[in-house]
Amino acid sequence: MSFLRFIKINSSNKSFLKFGILELILVVTGILIALQVNNYNEYLKDREEEKNILLAFHYETSNNLEILNRSIKEKRTIIKLNKEILDKVGPKATWDSTSNLDSLMYYITVSGWIYVPNDGVLNEIINSGKLSLIKDQNLKNEISSIPRLSNLILSEDNLYRDDLHQYFLPYFAKSFLLKNTTKYRTLHEYFESDLGKSKFLKNYKKILQDSEFENILTIQSIWIKFSVDMCENLKLNYKQIQKLIEIKYPDVDYSKLGENIKKGFWG
């Protein structure tokens, strides 16, 4: 207001008026430039943070792909062995396969594999609001879909594991000598699985001719096939995310990404 009164009072002096207008333009321009510089600095800061979280997530995704591939491999093995047993089950069945039935049953009885991902970076992106930093909408959509897919897999795997412990294993415990199965595979890193040979005798011919055994194997195979299908979809999702990140940052050496993350910089 003081400036406007100053202009009004001195409006008769044209040179004075021009000077006042020029000064006003300079002040406004300076403010706008300062705002632009500040906005640009914030933009650069956001882009740097976006790069940091996406590269960290790329590395986390690589770890999860390894976990996922192991889980898929185990589940596919169980489906294959499950079918091998099912092909022999029937009213007059006898075990005439070259495979040892005890060795196959160890895979069947410890078939409750659950995919448990590393999701620290993902949780940070989703829960801290950093998802808004990601400018690529396709990348943002792919990342947003991961919690739903992972939770669906975990939910299905937990339902199957409940059936395994509450119904399947009690049935197997009555029909098989589970101690004999433990020598065929080592699951533990620090302890051997082999518990030795059972002193009891069991005729497996009866269980091979039991329709309940056939139903259990059938249900088991269906559940695990569902899980494998969902795991394969999640695997495609992870790979698409990695592809989009690699397109966005083509100069990064992704083979050294884990090493560079630990050092605190990107190659």
C-alpha positions as CSV (number, residue, x, y, z in Angstrom):
1,M,0.0,0.0,0.0
2,S,2.9,2.4,0.8
3,F,4.3,1.6,-2.6
4,L,1.0,2.3,-4.4
5,R,0.6,5.7,-2.5
6,F,4.2,6.5,-3.5
7,I,3.3,5.8,-7.2
8,K,0.1,7.9,-6.9
9,I,1.9,10.8,-5.4
10,N,4.6,10.8,-7.9
11,S,2.5,9.8,-10.9
12,S,3.3,13.2,-12.5
13,N,6.9,12.3,-12.6
14,K,7.1,9.8,-15.5
15,S,10.7,8.8,-14.9
16,F,10.0,8.1,-11.2
17,L,7.0,6.0,-12.2
18,K,9.1,3.9,-14.6
19,F,11.7,3.4,-12.0
20,G,9.1,2.1,-9.5
21,I,7.6,-0.3,-12.0
22,L,11.0,-1.6,-13.0
23,E,11.9,-2.2,-9.3
24,L,8.6,-4.0,-8.8
25,I,9.3,-6.2,-11.8
26,L,12.8,-7.0,-10.5
27,V,11.5,-7.9,-7.1
28,V,8.8,-10.2,-8.4
29,T,11.2,-11.8,-10.9
30,G,13.7,-12.4,-8.1
31,I,11.0,-14.1,-6.0
32,L,9.9,-16.3,-8.9
33,I,13.4,-17.3,-9.7
34,A,14.0,-18.2,-6.1
35,L,10.9,-20.3,-6.1
36,Q,11.9,-22.0,-9.3
37,V,15.4,-22.8,-7.9
38,N,13.9,-24.1,-4.7
39,N,11.4,-26.2,-6.7
40,Y,14.1,-27.5,-8.9
41,N,16.3,-28.5,-5.9
42,E,13.3,-30.3,-4.4
43,Y,12.7,-32.0,-7.8
44,L,16.4,-33.2,-7.9
45,K,16.1,-34.3,-4.3
46,D,13.0,-36.3,-5.0
47,R,14.5,-37.9,-8.2
48,E,17.6,-38.9,-6.1
49,E,15.4,-40.5,-3.5
50,E,13.3,-42.2,-6.2
51,K,16.5,-43.7,-7.6
52,N,17.6,-44.8,-4.2
53,I,14.4,-46.7,-3.3
54,L,14.0,-48.2,-6.8
55,L,17.5,-49.6,-6.9
56,A,17.2,-50.9,-3.4
57,F,13.9,-52.5,-4.4
58,H,15.5,-54.0,-7.5
59,Y,18.1,-55.7,-5.3
60,E,15.4,-56.9,-2.8
61,T,13.4,-58.2,-5.8
62,S,16.5,-60.2,-7.0
63,N,16.6,-61.9,-3.5
64,N,12.9,-62.6,-3.6
65,L,13.2,-64.2,-7.1
66,E,15.8,-66.6,-5.7
67,I,13.5,-67.5,-2.8
68,L,10.5,-67.7,-5.1
69,N,12.4,-70.0,-7.6
70,R,13.4,-72.4,-4.7
71,S,9.8,-72.5,-3.5
72,I,8.5,-73.2,-7.1
73,K,11.1,-75.9,-7.6
74,E,10.1,-77.6,-4.3
75,K,6.4,-77.4,-5.1
76,R,6.9,-78.7,-8.7
77,T,8.9,-81.7,-7.3
78,I,6.1,-82.5,-4.8
79,I,3.5,-82.4,-7.6
80,K,5.7,-84.7,-9.8
81,L,6.2,-87.2,-7.0
82,N,2.6,-87.0,-5.9
83,K,1.5,-88.0,-9.4
84,E,4.0,-90.9,-9.4
85,I,2.3,-92.3,-6.2
86,L,-1.2,-91.5,-7.5
87,D,-0.5,-93.5,-10.7
88,K,0.0,-96.6,-8.5
89,V,-3.0,-96.2,-6.2
90,G,-6.0,-98.4,-6.8
91,P,-8.2,-101.3,-5.5
92,K,-5.6,-103.9,-6.4
93,A,-2.5,-101.7,-6.1
94,T,1.0,-102.9,-5.2
95,W,4.1,-100.9,-5.2
96,D,6.0,-102.0,-8.2
97,S,7.9,-98.8,-9.0
98,T,11.6,-98.5,-9.1
99,S,11.3,-95.5,-6.8
100,N,11.4,-96.1,-3.0
101,L,8.0,-95.3,-1.6
102,D,9.5,-94.1,1.7
103,S,11.7,-91.6,-0.2
104,L,8.7,-90.2,-2.1
105,M,6.6,-89.9,1.1
106,Y,9.2,-87.8,2.8
107,Y,8.7,-85.1,0.1
108,I,4.9,-85.5,0.6
109,T,4.9,-85.2,4.4
110,V,7.2,-82.1,4.4
111,S,5.3,-80.4,1.6
112,G,4.2,-77.3,3.5
113,W,6.5,-74.9,1.7
114,I,5.5,-71.2,2.3
115,Y,6.9,-68.4,0.3
116,V,8.2,-65.8,2.8
117,P,9.7,-62.8,0.9
118,N,12.1,-60.1,2.0
119,D,9.8,-57.0,2.0
120,G,11.6,-54.3,4.0
121,V,12.0,-52.0,1.0
122,L,8.6,-52.7,-0.3
123,N,7.0,-51.9,3.1
124,E,9.0,-48.6,3.2
125,I,7.7,-47.6,-0.2
126,I,4.1,-48.5,0.5
127,N,3.8,-47.4,4.2
128,S,5.9,-44.2,4.1
129,G,4.2,-42.7,1.1
130,K,7.3,-42.9,-1.1
131,L,5.2,-44.6,-3.8
132,S,4.2,-41.0,-4.8
133,L,7.9,-40.3,-5.6
134,I,7.8,-42.8,-8.5
135,K,6.9,-41.0,-11.7
136,D,6.6,-44.0,-14.0
137,Q,2.9,-45.0,-13.7
138,N,3.5,-48.5,-15.0
139,L,6.2,-49.1,-12.4
140,K,4.0,-47.6,-9.7
141,N,1.1,-49.9,-10.6
142,E,3.4,-53.0,-10.7
143,I,4.8,-52.3,-7.3
144,S,1.4,-51.5,-5.9
145,S,0.2,-55.0,-6.9
146,I,2.9,-56.9,-5.1
147,P,1.4,-56.9,-1.6
148,R,-1.9,-58.3,-2.9
149,L,-0.2,-61.1,-4.8
150,S,2.2,-62.0,-2.0
151,N,-0.6,-62.0,0.6
152,L,-2.7,-64.3,-1.7
153,I,0.1,-66.8,-2.0
154,L,0.8,-66.7,1.8
155,S,-2.9,-67.1,2.5
156,E,-3.2,-70.2,0.2
157,D,0.0,-71.7,1.5
158,N,-1.2,-71.3,5.1
159,L,-4.6,-72.9,4.3
160,Y,-2.7,-75.9,2.7
161,R,-0.3,-76.1,5.7
162,D,-3.3,-76.2,8.1
163,D,-4.7,-79.2,6.1
164,L,-1.3,-80.8,6.1
165,H,-0.9,-80.6,9.9
166,Q,-4.5,-81.2,11.0
167,Y,-5.5,-83.9,8.5
168,F,-2.9,-85.2,6.2
169,L,0.0,-85.9,8.6
170,P,-2.3,-87.6,11.2
171,Y,-3.4,-89.9,8.5
172,F,0.1,-90.6,7.3
173,A,1.3,-91.2,10.9
174,K,-1.2,-94.0,11.2
175,S,-0.4,-95.6,7.8
176,F,3.4,-95.0,7.3
177,L,6.6,-95.5,9.3
178,L,7.6,-91.9,9.0
179,K,10.9,-92.5,10.7
180,N,12.0,-94.6,7.7
181,T,11.4,-91.7,5.4
182,T,13.9,-89.3,7.1
183,K,17.0,-90.8,5.6
184,Y,16.2,-89.9,2.1
185,R,16.7,-86.1,2.2
186,T,18.5,-83.5,4.3
187,L,16.5,-80.4,5.0
188,H,18.5,-79.0,7.9
189,E,21.6,-76.9,7.6
190,Y,23.1,-77.9,11.0
191,F,21.5,-81.3,11.7
192,E,21.0,-84.5,9.8
193,S,17.4,-85.4,9.0
194,D,18.0,-89.2,9.2
195,L,16.5,-90.6,12.4
196,G,17.3,-94.2,11.6
197,K,15.2,-97.2,10.7
198,S,12.0,-98.0,12.5
199,K,11.8,-101.3,14.5
200,F,8.1,-101.7,13.4
201,L,6.9,-103.3,10.3
202,K,4.2,-101.9,8.0
203,N,2.4,-103.3,5.0
204,Y,2.0,-100.4,2.5
205,K,-0.3,-102.4,0.3
206,K,-3.3,-101.5,2.4
207,I,-2.7,-97.8,2.1
208,L,-2.1,-98.0,-1.6
209,Q,-5.6,-99.5,-1.9
210,D,-7.2,-96.9,0.3
211,S,-9.4,-94.3,-1.5
212,E,-8.8,-91.9,1.4
213,F,-5.1,-91.9,0.5
214,E,-5.9,-91.2,-3.1
215,N,-8.2,-88.2,-2.0
216,I,-5.4,-86.8,0.2
217,L,-2.9,-86.9,-2.6
218,T,-5.4,-85.4,-5.0
219,I,-6.3,-82.5,-2.7
220,Q,-2.6,-81.9,-2.0
221,S,-1.7,-81.8,-5.7
222,I,-4.6,-79.3,-6.5
223,W,-3.6,-77.0,-3.6
224,I,0.1,-76.9,-4.6
225,K,-0.7,-76.4,-8.3
226,F,-2.8,-73.3,-7.3
227,S,0.2,-72.1,-5.3
228,V,2.7,-72.6,-8.2
229,D,0.4,-70.8,-10.6
230,M,0.3,-67.8,-8.2
231,C,4.0,-67.9,-7.6
232,E,4.7,-67.9,-11.4
233,N,2.5,-64.8,-11.7
234,L,4.4,-63.0,-8.9
235,K,7.6,-64.0,-10.6
236,L,6.5,-62.3,-13.8
237,N,5.5,-59.2,-11.8
238,Y,9.0,-59.1,-10.2
239,K,10.7,-59.4,-13.6
240,Q,8.6,-56.7,-15.1
241,I,9.5,-54.3,-12.3
242,Q,13.2,-55.1,-12.7
243,K,12.9,-54.5,-16.5
244,L,11.2,-51.1,-16.0
245,I,13.8,-50.0,-13.4
246,E,16.7,-51.1,-15.7
247,I,15.1,-49.1,-18.6
248,K,14.8,-46.1,-16.3
249,Y,18.5,-46.3,-15.1
250,P,20.4,-47.9,-18.0
251,D,23.8,-46.8,-16.7
252,V,23.7,-48.7,-13.5
253,D,25.8,-51.9,-13.2
254,Y,23.1,-54.2,-11.8
255,S,25.6,-57.1,-11.4
256,K,27.2,-55.0,-8.6
257,L,24.1,-53.5,-7.2
258,G,24.1,-55.4,-3.9
259,E,27.8,-54.5,-3.3
260,N,27.2,-50.8,-4.1
261,I,24.1,-50.6,-1.9
262,K,26.2,-51.9,1.0
263,K,28.8,-49.3,0.3
264,G,26.1,-46.6,0.0
265,F,26.4,-45.6,-3.6
266,W,25.3,-46.8,-7.0
267,G,27.6,-48.1,-9.7
